[in-house]
Amino acid sequence: MRKKRPFRLLVISLLSLALLIYLILNVPPTYGFKIYDLRLTILPLFFFLLFISTYFLFSFIFVNKRRGLLISLFAISYLLLRLMNLTQGFFLILLLILFGSIELFFVKRR
């Protein structure tokens, strides 16, 4: 018996993706906002929206929240490495091995 795809995941994904696109198109990367005495850049909001949109999208596609979480964490980890100028292919291979072995761990555990 197949699992039913919850469409609320797709709706949340599309809404967060729309917010992410709006953020990319209308807010400069150097924009900062101030909360009390703390000055923050727009990057944490960008990564949060990207994580939310990819998590819910892949959870909808695979009908599995664990796989959606792993793919989202992989994408965020890769982009954070790129942000820190760690752009060698070795880091991508390490990430693939890490997240592949985590997935295999959970598959074999069942």
C-alpha angles and dihedrals in degrees: 000000000000123000116246114244110239106226092201087075090057092047093051090046094051093047093051090045090053090051090048092051090048090050093050095047101041108030123067116231092240093055114125132189130200127228108186102308096336117102114203133183124225094253098091090053090048093051092044093052091045091051093048094047095047093043095053094039095053092040087057094045097047096031085225123105094199093059091045089053093048094049091047093049089048092053093046092046092051093049092047090052089050090050089055090050094249093139102147117123089239091073092052090051090049091051092048091050092046097050093038091055091047089053091047090049092056093043093050092045092066 
